[in-house]
Amino acid sequence: MSASPVYLDAATAAPLHPVARQALLAALDDGWADPGKLYAQARRARQLLDAARAATAETLGVRPDELSFTGSGTTAAHAAVLGGLAGRRRVGPILVHSEIEHSAVLHAAERHTAAGGTALGVPVDRLGRLDVAAWETAVHAPGVALAALIAASHEVGTVQPVEEAAVACAAAGVPLYVDAAQAVGRVPVPAGWSVLTASAHKWGGPAGVGLLVVRKGTRWESPWPADERESGRTPGALNLPAVVAAAASLRAAAADAAAEAARLAPLVDRIRARVAAEVPDVEVVGDPGHRLPHLVTFSCLYVDGEALLHALDRRGFAVSSGSSCTSSTLRPSHVLEAMGVLSHGNVRISLHRETTEADVERFLAELPGIVADLRTEAGVVGL
Amino acid sequence: MTAPREVLDCRGQRCPLPVIAVARRLPELPVGTVVRVLADDPAAAVDIPAWCRMRGQEFLGKVTGEDGPAYDVRRQH
């Protein structure tokens, strides 16, 4: 008999929040019309969209007209980077970013450099924390149009010094873009940014909804062909029922965030301590203190990451990995690389509102044996 | 830099195999010996220095020659 499945990959996609399901089903009936048209069905759709925007803006502490919904978190990140650079192209061609940004940000940076722009990566330390002195120097150089910093690492959980980075940006007169995908709905995001993005399926909303916030006074220019929807920031019709569900679930997640963080952070502490103590030759990575409450990453020496994921899956555990053998490009995670930590045998665990203490205990009870079996099979015991 | 005494050809091998190769071979050689690991898997660039740090061995650096990327490791203990 196989044990019940334990889903531990909320940082990729959290299970749909019950509030999201309820709102989605209701909005499928009421929110199918184009909110831009002039008839009753459209007015109903417009009301739903306006309410979703107002609720989400209130949760984020921004003005409703600063917030646009997008078709995904990735699209929002692309728009944040390319739009922020386009809006300040007269200032210069340089994008400053941390070396541990999400690939969506780095792929937008690649597009920028392919078009003749410059992207400058700022290093992190062994714990995955931004080198603030290097950041300060980088943003003060002439020709910097935009600086991008992830609020907290999606791969290792280390919370970034956003406030310090924002102070440096303000002193240099450079707008700061913060990718808050792992923070929104879980932990507060420090002030001082000009552009912010998030992704609904990270907090229990449906996939296919992103948030793009551009503060008043920020010079941002849409990188897409002209379209009047979403203040000209998102071309194409929105998936309105999904937007409504995203907004409802964000409000619910934000209301529970402090309590959830207080419940999950000790479980992450337990995983960090027990994995380090009970699995030989393991490197638990990321900052032990300044970190997200729900995410933990470790690497097992001499173990093939893909084999480890499959072995865990056979026991019912769904986890993620930054090891090269688990990526389509066969490259190790750029985040682990920037930190200089072991990249093979890597596992990322991310908890969510349905994760129980019993789930974590079962994982901790089974992991040492699974790793030991893989090492025995590979003939690497005692190396 | 000290010339390597031995070359481990791990080209075509995916991580963790190059790391396992150096972990097997290094303890068989005298302390102070330098081994060069030829490895074209990009993960080796991260994992060989990380292994040296975890095992207290010395990572001397990456060399890129005709045979592709290589990593020099010195046995410390």
Interface residues (C-beta under 8 A of the other chain):
Chain A: D281 E283 L301 Y302 V303 D304 S323 S324 C325 L330 R331 P332 L336 E337 G340 V341 L342 S343 H344 G345 A378 V380 L383
Chain B: R14 C15 P16 V19 I20 A23 R24 D41 P42 A43 A45 V46 D47 P49 A50 W51 R53 M54
